[in-house]
């Protein structure tokens, strides 16, 4: 019934914990798909070794390095389950994660997607989340405009969600989850399972959030512009999205000016003006 999907790229030191947390679930998944996105370490050997002694089918898919979005999409296309559960290769699930989340979705058959709370660690030490990181329940759209508020490793979704709204945007090197959750969240509620069922370890330089930290809003702006141009938003959603895009453009444009890139900054100031909501006269 459940397909677990782990995309990975050169995460051998963490992958054993991630795979182990899937195999240790109280409710076993029907299959685990590990998509090796062009790793140059011993990822494939590790997966094959763990698969040999696993009680559930473990499928290793190897592809050339194409990014996290492409790796997740490959897993989605191959998955045979009616429910798809995602896990990043440096995160892990608590043993009850699949059981609790699947039960919550069974109780709410109209829900196409659910997420959970997380336990956060930074360089191995547990840290408290700020109020702004509280995951929302139901209508997540407004909360999702500023930043991604749905943890990728917490998500369980029915297959028809992707049939209806499409897959991750493979042109985005990061923030592909921000983009997809906005595309879905403007039309579908997200069911929050309030338990902390997912472990997340951050603060490392190899993570996409660190690699793209200086330019993440560029990809968020691209996602917002595409959403605004899609014509699917209600008037209130469009106003909120346009205001957030204009705000991000102004902040990024000011940063470009500060760092000696005035032509790039001007492009973002013009983009802010293009999408500025009616009646917003801010510069």
DOPA-256523 format. One line per 5 residues: their letters; for each residue y, z, x of N, C-alpha, C. Coordinates in steps of 0.001 Angstrom, whole numbers, plus 500000, padded with zeros to 6 digits. Each point is the difference from the previous one (the first is absolute). Layout:
A> Y/Z/X/Y/Z/X/Y/Z/X | ...
//
This chain:
XXXXX> 498794/500000/500819/501206/500000/499181/501252/500000/500849 | 499990/500706/501140/501195/500131/500834/499789/499284/501324 | 500956/499153/500379/500035/499396/501327/501090/500691/500807 | 499632/500560/501136/500972/500591/500914/500359/498966/501055 | 501303/499874/500313/500487/498969/500909/500810/500657/501113
XXXXX> 499585/499782/501243/500716/500507/501174/500409/498820/500876 | 501307/499695/500091/500452/499030/500996/500252/500727/501318 | 499741/499346/501121/500188/500701/501273/500343/499015/501109 | 500763/500503/500969/500338/499221/501192/500155/500961/501178 | 499050/499952/500908/500028/500836/501208/500199/501488/499677
XXXXX> 499226/500492/499047/500091/501404/499610/498680/500738/500256 | 499267/499566/501009/498700/500606/500284/500052/501532/500083 | 501020/500635/500617/500000/501461/500088/500084/500716/498653 | 500482/499306/498956/500192/500633/498698/499013/499491/498946 | 499420/498850/500260/499203/499320/498976/498750/500773/499615
XXXXX> 499382/500686/500953/498797/500750/499675/500289/501072/498955 | 501160/500664/500116/500374/501008/498999/500214/499351/498636 | 500666/498861/499966/500261/499332/498725/498705/499564/499322 | 499155/499302/500752/498730/499558/499426/499153/501197/499591 | 499969/501013/500841/499227/501199/499680/500446/500652/498718
XXXXX> 501325/499989/499732/500503/500620/498768/499591/499210/498769 | 499807/498693/500146/499504/499191/498884/498519/500281/499761 | 499248/500053/501061/498559/500214/499869/499666/501411/499539 | 500930/500946/500154/499755/501390/499602/500492/500312/498587 | 500398/498989/499239/500510/500237/498650/498919/500554/499069
XXXXX> 500408/500950/499177/499074/500579/499011/499533/498921/499022 | 500916/499107/499617/499640/498822/499217/499951/498820/500954 | 498821/499500/500259/499851/498916/500970/500591/498710/499453 | 500644/499242/500872/500483/498688/499602/498831/499014/500003 | 500188/498856/499357/498953/498984/499978/499941/499189/501272
XXXXX> 501134/499926/500702/500056/499275/501265/501256/500429/500749 | 499920/499912/501313/501155/500194/500865/500216/498708/500777 | 501201/499439/499873/500357/498781/500712/501017/500366/501074 | 499642/499768/501255/500907/500217/501130/500447/498629/500493 | 501304/499748/499931/500548/498723/500450/500636/500210/501368
XXXXX> 499359/499444/501021/500485/500107/501379/500993/498872/500237 | 501277/500383/500076/501083/499023/500107/500278/499669/501466 | 499020/499388/500645/500182/499524/501363/500059/501086/501050 | 499215/501065/499838/500007/501080/500995/499457/499516/501335 | 500527/500600/501077/499509/499701/501348/499302/501205/500612
XXXXX> 499815/501068/499231/499266/501179/500477/498557/499912/499489 | 499327/501126/499892/498591/500005/499594/499815/500284/498507 | 500975/499550/499202/499938/500236/498560/498712/499476/499387 | 499651/498754/500283/498820/499392/499366/498730/500783/500329 | 499848/500413/501247/498812/500754/500385/499941/501341/499291
XXXXX> 501156/500656/499857/500043/501283/499300/499589/499843/498542 | 500538/498988/499331/499669/499780/498587/498517/499691/499847 | 499480/499162/500840/498577/499644/499910/499106/501213/500240 | 500396/500852/500921/499211/501209/500269/500009/500941/498795 | 501163/500174/499378/500073/500880/498835/499314/499372/498793
XXXXX> 500084/498685/499879/499359/499315/498875/498487/500156/500040 | 499438/500045/501205/498546/500073/500149/499419/501276/499428 | 500790/501066/499963/499487/501264/499482/500677/500441/498696 | 500773/499100/499396/500716/500341/498768/499096/499856/498785 | 500243/500833/499004/499213/499955/498774/500546/498973/499011
XXXXX> 501196/499476/500259/500577/498964/499143/500202/498741/500838 | 500033/498825/499375/500199/498767/500765/501379/499981/500674 | 500020/499702/501277/501236/499869/500763/500081/498552/500487 | 501061/499312/499607/500179/498602/500366/501139/499883/501003 | 499732/499398/501146/501017/499771/501016/500459/498547/499920
XXXXX> 501303/499819/499835/500600/498667/499941/500963/499881/501168 | 499821/499009/500846/500862/499806/501166/500871/498764/499787 | 501292/500141/500255/500922/498884/499883/500989/500051/501162 | 500668/498899/500262/501027/500021/501031/501175/500848/499511 | 500745/500543/500936/501081/500918/499641/501029/499307/499107
XXXXX> 500095/500477/498763/500882/499382/499013/500869/501015/499278 | 499849/501282/500313/500833/501023/499370/499276/500775/498925 | 500599/501154/499654/499371/500908/499040/499854/499376/498627 | 501001/499253/499558/499931/499385/498675/498831/499033/499908 | 499841/499164/501021/498900/499029/499995/498649/500702/500045
XXXXX> 499913/501093/500753/498737/500722/500089/499637/500628/498657 | 500970/500612/499341/499712/500577/498675/499630/498916/499003 | 500714/498885/500040/499685/498909/499073/498590/499476/500221 | 499576/499931/501257/498628/499560/500280/499000/500959/499363 | 500277/501288/500098/499121/500989/499390/499968/499892/498491
XXXXX> 501161/499771/499398/500077/499855/498539/499177/498798/499549 | 500134/498896/500704/499278/498777/499603/498483/500173/500112 | 499555/500783/500968/498563/500178/500211/499390/501102/499139 | 500835/500907/499505/499493/501183/499303/499277/499614/498715 | 498901/500717/499741/499200/499744/498798/500195/501067/498931
XXXXX> 500695/501080/500328/500161/501105/499066/501045/499744/498938 | 499895/500765/498917/501023/499945/498954/501205/500846/500361 | 499790/501015/500854/501077/500829/500523/500090/499781/501506 | 501214/499814/500499/500235/499807/501426/500807/501179/500526 | 499527/500605/501080/500676/501149/500604/500338/499651/501440
XXXXX> 501238/500269/500386/500503/499581/501306/500168/501201/500924 | 499669/499773/501277/500144/501050/501001/500439/499368/501309 | 501149/500431/500522/500415/499546/501319/499104/500644/501053 | 499827/499309/501115/498972/500412/500951/500365/501221/500824 | 501227/500505/499869/500348/501263/500660/500203/501127/499003
XXXXX> 499679/499769/498730/500037/501033/498962/498574/500366/499603 | 499865/500961/499100/498668/500406/499562/500083/500595/498599 | 498848/499992/499327/499895/500562/498659/499315/501352/500043 | 500441/500911/499130/499262/501234/499792/498745/499675/499182 | 498957/500824/500079/498703/499634/499410/500016/499713/498505
XXXXX> 500931/500585/499244/500030/499792/498549/500898/498849/499566 | 500581/499285/500950/501030/499020/499651/499520/498975/498984 | 498927/499301/500285/499542/498953/499097/499541/500564/498660 | 499323/501130/500026/499497/500584/498756/501137/500396/499070 | 500985/500693/500538/501123/500471/499175/500828/498821/499496
XXXXX> 500285/499061/500879/500841/498875/499607/499293/499068/499016 | 498730/499739/500226/499258/499143/499064/499894/500654/498628 | 499818/501323/499964/499948/500711/498717/501331/499911/499282 | 501102/500114/500742/501326/499900/499395/500222/498613/499410 | 499533/498979/500691/500167/498649/499471/499079/499732/498823
XXXXX> 498813/500611/500007/499096/499855/498849/500605/500636/498757 | 500718/501117/500205/500647/500680/498872/501216/499233/499493 | 500532/499102/500839/501170/499196/499617/499663/498529/500209 | 499157/499446/499144/499526/498624/500231/501100/498956/499964 | 501165/500351/499439/501111/499052/499984/500734/499934/501345
XXXXX> 499757/500961/500873/500671/500033/501300/499318/499027/500966 | 500802/499151/500616/499460/499030/500948/500040/500506/501429 | 500814/501025/500273/500158/500455/501381/500324/501489/500011 | 499429/500706/500970/500239/501437/500149/500217/500323/501469 | 500748/501079/500238/500179/500480/501375/499927/501519/500011
XXXXX> 499923/500591/501181/499828/501442/500130/501102/500573/500890 | 500053/501303/500064/500841/500662/500996/499302/499956/501357 | 500779/500285/501053/499480/499927/501361/500194/501334/500730 | 499226/500180/501047/500243/501062/500983/500498/499311/501258 | 501168/500387/500469/500615/499315/501133/499809/500792/501289
XXXXX> 499723/499259/501054/499924/500557/501348/500872/499145/500922 | 500569/500628/500978/500764/499282/501028/499498/500459/501359 | 499407/499048/500723/499384/500302/501290/499056/501198/499900 | 499215/500010/498904/498965/501009/499820/500442/501290/499338 | 501305/500190/499786/500508/501220/499376/500414/499721/498554
XXXXX> 499566/500863/499078/500350/499782/498597/501498/500188/499794 | 500599/499109/499205/501424/500068/499703/500198/499948/498495 | 501097/500580/499533/500344/499996/498585/500770/498737/499648 | 499725/499474/498824/500720/498831/499527/501315/500426/499349 | 501017/499155/500142/501269/500255/499339/499900/499639/498520
XXXXX> 500934/500527/499224/499991/499759/498562/500029/498510/499677 | 500730/499211/500808/500125/498574/499716/498667/499268/500162 | 499023/500636/500659/498700/499373/500199/498994/500362/498908 | 500418/500777/498995/499090/500318/498902/499581/498710/499295 | 498719/499721/499894/499581/498762/499335/500273/500071/498499
XXXXX> 500535/498943/499419/500325/499999/498569/498792/499660/499132 | 500105/500356/498740/498973/499704/499005/500604/499109/498932 | 499244/499017/499532/500478/499134/498932/500884/498885/500537 | 501240/499976/499536/500950/498963/500413/500521/500334/501401 | 499531/499266/500996/500378/500289/501384/501127/499102/500497
XXXXX> 500473/499067/499179/500864/498934/500506/501266/500532/500665 | 500766/500818/499301/501262/500487/500557/499773/500788/501281 | 498961/500843/500006/499709/500810/501188/499565/499146/501173 | 499444/498811/499735/499458/499147/501054/501032/499092/500644 | 501205/499945/499459/500989/499064/500532/500474/500388/501393
XXXXX> 500234/501288/500216/500525/500433/501287/498979/499906/501113 | 498771/500370/499702/498934/499980/501003/498666/499998/499277 | 498933/499778/500736/498662/499995/499406/499588/501430/499667 | 499666/500255/498739/499636/501348/499571/498533/500097/499586 | 499233/498954/500263/498568/499986/499700/499259/499844/501320
XXXXX> 499266/501024/500389/499251/499940/501249/498869/498997/499919 | 499941/499063/500951/498997/498943/499953/498598/500568/499941 | 499738/501048/500751/498645/500554/500066/499647/500857/498791 | 500923/500137/499060/499732/500784/498788/499638/499125/498815 | 500106/498696/500141/499943/499099/498842/498575/499644/499609
XXXXX> 499757/500067/498693/498808/499436/499378/500483/499096/498877 | 499485/498780/499938/500486/499037/499023/498846/499236/499377 | 500179/499634/498758/499029/499127/499355/500212/498568/500522 | 498917/499261/500099/500077/498644/500540/501021/499155/499248 | 500094/500185/498692/500899/499148/499220/501466/500186/500365
XXXXX> 500337/501104/500672/501384/500197/500449/500421/498849/500906 | 499121/499623/500931/500331/498939/500954/499872/498623/499358 | 499100/499867/499039/499921/498755/499256/501301/499747/499243 | 500606/501070/499534/501204/499880/499176/501266/499863/500834 | 500098/500761/501102/501267/500072/500733/499952/499430/501414
XXXXX> 498868/499516/500419/499914/499392/501317/499667/500997/501096 | 499962/499498/501237/499570/500772/501152/501202/500401/500857 | 499733/500596/501155/501053/500383/500930/500631/498752/500609 | 501291/500057/500249/500735/498880/500582/499715/499948/501500 | 499249/498989/500432/499564/499910/501386/501118/499567/500948
XXXXX> 501157/499613/499462/501126/499649/500866/500757/501238/500477 | 499694/501164/499431/500678/501239/500382/499169/500727/501052 | 500534/500240/501199/499250/500732/501026/499894/501488/499709 | 500866/500516/499154/499901/501376/499502/500714/500036/498652 | 499948/501140/499330/500609/500176/498673/499340/499135/498929
XXXXX> 498809/499466/500300/499288/499209/499003/499557/500855/498823 | 499780/501304/500232/499664/500893/498892/501229/500275/499142 | 501148/500217/500637/501270/500155/499265/500211/498811/499060 | 499795/498809/500515/500187/498780/499218/499045/499938/498811 | 498713/500250/500234/499025/499869/498919/500179/501078/498941
XXXXX> 500259/501242/500424/500156/501052/499001/501231/499760/499131 | 501063/499407/500554/501153/499650/499171/499639/498894/499006 | 499275/498991/500467/499600/498904/499114/499131/500503/498852 | 499153/500970/500308/499142/500564/498962/500745/501057/499196 | 500733/500869/500696/500635/501145/499356/501076/499648/499001
XXXXX> 500574/498803/500079/500995/499614/499005/499356/499689/498655 | 498646/499882/499988/499315/499647/498752/498830/500909/499651 | 499492/500759/500986/498833/500833/499745/500278/501448/500435 | 499532/500985/499210/500100/501395/500445/498944/500303/501065 | 500301/500934/500872/499066/500474/501014/499541/501404/499597
XXXXX> 498703/500183/499929/499429/501295/499664/499948/500871/501254 | 500652/501151/499946/499950/500924/501130/498890/501023/499796 | 499078/500063/500934/499017/501083/500061/500644/501079/500875 | 500334/501158/499462/500865/500934/500719/499355/500727/501166 | 498709/499837/500199/499320/500677/501099/500328/499347/501341
XXXXX> 499977/500825/501059/500179/499477/501367/498614/499573/500511 | 499742/498714/499911/498662/499478/500272/499955/499047/501185 | 501149/499791/500639/500086/499035/501094/500705/500641/501187 | 499421/499865/501185/500624/500487/501218/500700/498874/500737 | 501196/500296/500511/500813/498981/500673/500561/500583/501278
XXXXX> 499764/499311/501101/500454/500470/501312/501042/499032/500533 | 501238/500471/500236/501079/499123/500438/500582/500421/501333 | 501107/499339/500343/500705/500345/501217/499512/499307/501250 | 499196/498905/499832/499486/499301/501172/500733/498676/500195 | 500202/499559/501242/500743/498762/500239/499266/498730/499594
XXXXX> 498677/500070/499763/499255/498798/499643/500054/499694/498514 | 500610/500863/499202/500040/499789/498557/501091/498997/499633 | 499762/499219/498947/500960/498970/499607/501358/500589/499666 | 500016/501189/499417/501271/500633/499663/500813/500321/501245 | 499326/500210/501133/500699/500237/501269/500367/498688/500671
XXXXX> 499094/499039/499985/500260/498708/500639/501194/499299/499361 | 500095/500070/498662/501058/499282/499279/501098/500941/499490 | 500086/501189/500563/500916/501009/499456/501443/499504/499909 | 500486/499277/501017/501387/499564/500009/500287/498886/498991 | 498962/499293/499579/500245/498858/499134/499252/500013/498690
XXXXX> 499488/501158/499591/499198/500039/498780/500794/499566/498776 | 501301/500335/499969/500785/499621/498835/500171/498491/499877 | 499838/499243/501094/500032/498545/499904/498885/499524/499070 | 498821/500584/500150/498864/499587/499175/500132/500545/498576 | 500579/501178/499859/500255/500511/498648/501031/499136/499283
XXXXX> 501017/499559/500716/501012/499121/499406/499351/498688/499561 | 499133/499442/500834/499284/498778/499613/499210/500220/498725 | 499311/501129/499908/499194/500299/498823/500878/500141/498758 | 501121/500691/500136/500899/500195/498859/500608/498675/499553 | 500408/499167/500951/500579/498709/499637/498989/499133/499257
XXXXX> 498764/499989/500482/498960/499211/499332/499740/500525/498590 | 500004/501318/499853/499778/500589/498670/501143/499660/499063 | 501234/500085/500488/501157/499664/499173/499987/498534/499589 | 499517/499140/500894/499957/498570/499695/498826/499615/499115 | 499052/500919/499815/498784/499677/499243/500233/499925/498504
XXXXX> 501032/500654/499507/500301/499968/498570/499159/500913/499137 | 499238/500926/500615/499100/500848/499207/500630/501344/499625 | 501142/500329/500580/500568/501331/499791/500768/500097/498686 | 499921/501180/499377/500861/500299/498869/501443/500142/500500 | 500989/499903/499115/501396/500126/500450/500279/501292/500763
XXXXX> 499465/501142/499531/500250/501259/500700/499319/500022/501365 | 498799/499415/500079/499308/499926/501281/500743/499081/500960 | 500518/498912/499473/500725/499056/500850/501255/500651/500579 | 500721/500749/499183/501213/500668/500490/499656/500985/501112 | 498942/500776/499781/499612/500997/501003/499533/499325/501291
XXXXX> 499201/498936/499884/499508/499303/501187/501137/499318/500750 | 500938/499405/499257/501137/499336/500642/500876/501003/500733 | 500206/501151/499400/500810/501032/500650/499330/500474/501286 | 498672/500178/499972/499298/500458/501200/500002/498916/501073 | 499812/498743/499610/500049/498931/500986/501377/499926/500650
XXXXX> 501055/500095/499190/501354/499950/500551/500243/501167/500946 | 499508/501174/499644/500173/501167/500863/499287/499798/501332 | 498760/499527/499947/499248/499773/501238/500668/498920/500851 | 500498/498951/499362/500659/498933/500738/501252/500510/500707 | 500787/500817/499312/501225/500520/500617/499671/500887/501201
XXXXX> 498987/500867/499827/499625/500900/501105/499481/499202/501182 | 499133/499018/499716/499450/499202/501101/501093/499148/500642 | 500876/499434/499187/501090/499199/500542/500914/500806/500898 | 500294/501239/499605/500825/500875/500841/499301/500295/501323 | 498672/500166/499945/499245/500219/501228/500059/498790/500928
XXXXX> 499943/498808/499413/500108/498783/500810/501360/499933/500692 | 501063/500301/499262/501337/499996/500595/500083/500997/501145 | 499439/501174/499780/500064/501062/501011/499290/499590/501286 | 498929/499206/499866/499199/499636/501163/500283/498575/500487 | 501171/499488/499667/500442/498728/500563/499352/498767/499414
XXXXX> 499596/500062/498720/499398/498831/499347/500805/499674/498737 | 501277/499653/500148/500867/499823/498825/499564/498865/499079 | 499443/498912/500542/499599/498894/499140/498838/500411/499095 | 499043/500729/500569/498896/500509/499179/500530/500976/498957 | 500916/500884/500404/500587/500938/499058/500690/499300/498848
XXXXX> 500725/498914/500307/500711/499264/498953/499035/499420/498979 | 498839/499548/500457/499006/499457/499067/499574/501062/498994 | 499837/501229/500485/499561/501060/499090/501130/500479/499100 | 501240/499988/500490/501127/500317/499121/500112/498963/498884 | 499782/498732/500325/500035/498949/498984/498859/500156/499005
XXXXX> 498834/500401/500502/498869/500216/499099/500279/501163/499061 | 500634/501053/500518/500369/501137/499162/500941/499562/498888 | 500955/499137/500334/500948/499517/498997/499304/499129/498957 | 499022/499222/500461/499288/499111/499072/499265/500781/498929 | 499393/501113/500383/499190/500751/499050/500717/501222/499429
XXXXX> 501277/500194/500344/500715/501179/499522/500016/500035/498487 | 499603/501117/499376/500012/500069/498541/501407/499808/499447 | 500095/499448/498810/501280/499815/499351/500728/501326/499859 | 501259/500012/500393/500785/501231/499906/499981/500831/501250 | 499115/499691/500977/499937/500739/501266/500980/499337/500962
XXX> 501088/500678/500325/501024/499442/500861/499933/500564/501420 | 498915/500733/500344/499912/500575/501327/499901/498924/501055 | 500549/500258/501174/500028/499001/501063/498683/499979/500758
//
